[in-house]
Amino acid sequence: MAGKRASSLSKKTNARRNTKAGRKAMSPSSFALPRQKKYRVDDAAHARNALARVQQHGTSGEKAAVKKAVARKFPSIGKSRRGKKGGK
């Protein structure tokens, strides 16, 4: 029961942050590009999503900045857990 409540609380918190006022109130360190408040990286899920979105829509400079920000906050994200492709 407690897990359900915690999940519900985090959804409410995320809903508040997804408003214009909520994003404005967030710390600049919650974003990979703090001046533009783009590519949110305040938790692991948003960091993974930021990497995916910047690959789709970002410039080469934005890609480098997002990768650096994610690596700084979440060193394990982006590192492959598998060996080389094609190896046996």
C-alpha positions, 0 to 999 in steps of 0.5 A: 500500500505504501508503494502505491501512495509513493507512486501517486505522490511522485505523479502529483509532483511531476504534474506540478513540474510539467506546468509553465510555473513548475518548470520556472520554479525548478532549479537550473541544475535539473536541466542539461541546458540550464539557460534554455531549461531544456532536457530535464535530467533531475532523475534517471528516467528523465536523464534517459529521455533527455539522451533519446530526445537530444539524439532525435532533435538536438544539435551536435553541441546540445548532444555533447552538453546533454551527454556530459550532464547525464554522465555527471549526474548518473555515471551508469547511464549510457554505459553498455552492459553488454559486450561487443556486438557479434561476439560469442 
